[in-house]
Amino acid sequence: MRESISINVRRSQLGRARGVGAGHSGVEHWRIERITSIALVPLTLWFIYAMLHLIGAPQVVVAAWASNPINAVLLLVLIVITFHHMHLGLQVVFEDYVANKWQMTLMILGAKSVSLVLGLMASVAVLKLALS
C-alpha cells in the first residue's frame, strides 16, 4: 500500500494571501510610491498651468496668488508629496544597487535628511510668500 504524504504548511491561508514577505511589510512601500505618483500628476499639471499664467507677473501678483488659501494649500501638498516620493524612489534605488549594508543605510538616511530639509525650506518659502 501506498502511504499518502502530506506537507504541513505553518502559515495560514490568510498569511499566504496577504503577500507578507520576510520583511513583514508586503507591498506597502510599492503602494505608497504609486499613490504619491498618482497624486503628483494632477498637482503637477495644476502647478505648470498656474506658473504659465504667472510668467512675467510682478512679485505683488505672485504673492497675491500664493496668498489665496487654496493655492497655498495645494503648493504645500505638492511640496510634501514631491519630496516624500523622491525619498521613496531614492530608497528603492539604494536598496537595489548598493551592496554594502552600512553604505546603503547611510545613503538612505542621507536621502531622507536631504528630502526633509529641502521640503521644509520649500514649505517655509511658500508660507512666507503666502503670509506676506
C-alpha positions in Angstrom: 0.0 0.0 0.0 1.0 3.5 -0.7 1.0 6.0 2.1 -0.1 9.5 1.3 2.4 12.1 2.0 1.2 15.4 3.4 3.1 18.6 3.7 2.3 20.8 6.7 2.5 24.5 6.0 2.8 26.6 9.1 1.3 29.7 7.5 -2.4 30.2 7.5 -4.3 30.8 4.3 -4.7 34.4 5.3 -0.9 34.8 5.8 -0.3 33.4 2.3 -2.9 35.6 0.7 -1.6 38.9 2.3 1.7 38.6 0.5 3.7 39.5 3.6 7.3 38.5 2.9 10.3 38.1 5.2 10.4 41.9 5.9 6.8 41.7 7.1 6.0 44.8 5.1 4.4 43.3 2.0 3.8 45.7 -0.8 3.3 48.8 1.3 6.3 50.7 0.0 5.4 49.9 -3.6 1.8 51.0 -2.9 2.8 54.3 -1.3 5.1 55.1 -4.3 2.2 54.5 -6.7 -0.2 56.6 -4.7 2.2 59.5 -4.5 2.9 59.3 -8.2 -0.8 59.3 -9.0 -1.4 62.3 -6.7 1.5 64.2 -8.3 0.0 64.0 -11.8 -2.9 66.5 -11.2 -0.9 68.6 -8.8 2.0 69.0 -11.3 -0.4 69.8 -14.1 -2.1 72.4 -11.9 1.3 73.9 -10.9 2.5 74.1 -14.5 -0.8 75.7 -15.6 -0.6 78.2 -12.8 3.1 79.1 -13.4 2.5 79.6 -17.2 -0.2 82.2 -16.3 2.2 83.9 -13.8 5.1 84.3 -16.2 6.2 87.9 -16.2 3.9 88.9 -13.4 5.2 91.2 -10.8 6.0 89.9 -7.3 2.9 91.5 -5.9 0.7 89.5 -8.2 2.5 86.2 -7.4 2.2 87.0 -3.7 -1.5 87.7 -4.1 -1.9 84.4 -6.0 0.1 82.5 -3.3 -1.9 84.1 -0.5 -5.1 82.5 -1.8 -5.7 79.7 0.7 -6.5 77.1 -2.0 -3.3 77.9 -3.9 -1.2 77.9 -0.7 -2.5 74.5 0.4 -2.1 73.0 -3.0 1.5 74.2 -3.1 2.2 72.8 0.3 0.7 69.4 -0.6 2.7 69.4 -3.9 5.9 70.0 -1.9 5.2 67.4 0.7 4.2 64.7 -1.8 7.1 65.5 -4.2 9.8 65.2 -1.6 8.2 62.1 0.0 8.0 60.5 -3.4 11.6 61.5 -4.1 12.8 59.9 -0.9 10.8 56.7 -1.6 12.3 56.4 -5.1 15.9 57.0 -3.9 15.4 54.4 -1.1 14.5 51.8 -3.7 17.4 52.6 -5.9 19.8 52.4 -2.9 18.3 49.1 -1.7 18.6 47.6 -5.2 22.0 48.8 -6.3 24.1 49.4 -3.2 25.6 46.1 -1.9 27.2 47.3 1.3 24.6 47.3 4.1 26.2 50.1 6.1 26.7 52.3 3.0 23.1 51.6 1.9 21.8 52.6 5.3 23.9 55.8 5.3 22.7 56.7 1.8 19.1 56.2 2.7 19.4 58.3 5.9 21.2 61.0 3.8 18.4 61.0 1.2 15.8 61.2 3.9 17.6 64.1 5.6 18.0 66.0 2.3 14.4 65.4 1.4 13.3 66.6 4.8 15.5 69.8 4.7 14.5 70.7 1.1 10.9 70.1 1.8 11.0 72.3 4.9 12.8 75.0 3.1 10.3 75.0 0.2 7.4 74.9 2.7 8.7 77.9 4.6 9.2 79.8 1.4 5.6 79.2 0.4 4.3 80.1 3.8 6.4 83.3 3.8 5.1 84.3 0.4 1.5 83.4 1.3 1.5 85.2 4.6 3.3 88.4 3.4 
